[in-house]
Amino acid sequence: MRYLFVGVFCIWAKGQSLPSDSLQRLFQRDFNFDVVFCRTFPVQPVLTDTFPLVPLLSGHVRLGVSWYWRFRRGIGITLQPGLSWYRQVMRATNASTVPYVERVPEGYRWLKYRLGAVSLQGGVRWQQERPGELFPRYWIEAGGWIQRRLGSSLKYVAVREGRTEKVRWEGLSLFSPWQGGVYVGVGRQWIGASVYYHLLSLVPKEIYEPTGRLYPRPPSWEVGFLLAL
């Protein structure tokens, strides 16, 4: 049956007098459209017990659809709407001064702050294009980004009486309603490196410790990688 189907398709295609490159055009990539995945990690030069961030387990995951409008050959602007997820992981220390740590039982191992948001970013892009290649050989992009919080939560993992306890609290005001900043990306073909800077703080000014002092703020810089498909 499979071979019969293939034979019928070939006869139909021959009768349609399709151009020789028709099937190739079906698989041609559109330079003006990309699905972009980006993973960035916070840059924390000094790790302290007061703010015990774990950089490799923290940071943003961004997933979006990017459109590219060309002004002239190799130069244009991009617009990328999408979704963003942020996680801030804290290890257990007795000196931690982070939000809601006073509500977590003793013996906790991890604190995980989570954020979900809709995002929009755009900028100016230069890329070196060559006919017949699926991706630009090299590209550089710089611009700005902004995101609106959809929800946030806190999860802690603790060991109590010999058993592991996992608790998640929803709806806590852990992060600012709006975040934003600037970014730079550079890469080759479908992979690249990116740097993000926060102009708006992740932590709102209204969050205070019981003592009245501000909690330490998360790092403003994030670095990571991105993939374009």
Secondary structure, DSSP 8 states (H G I E B T S, - for coil): -HHHHHHHHHHHHHHHT--TTHHHHHT---TTEEEEEEEEEE--SS--SSS-B-GGG-EEEEEEEEEEEEEETTEEEEEEEEEEEEEEEEE--TT---TTGGGS-TTEEEEEEEEEEEEEEEEEEEEE--TT-SS-SEEEEEEEEEEEEEEEEEEEEEEETTEEEEEEEES---S-SEEEEEEEEEEETTEEEEEEEESS-SS-TT-B-TTS-B-----SEEEEEEEE-
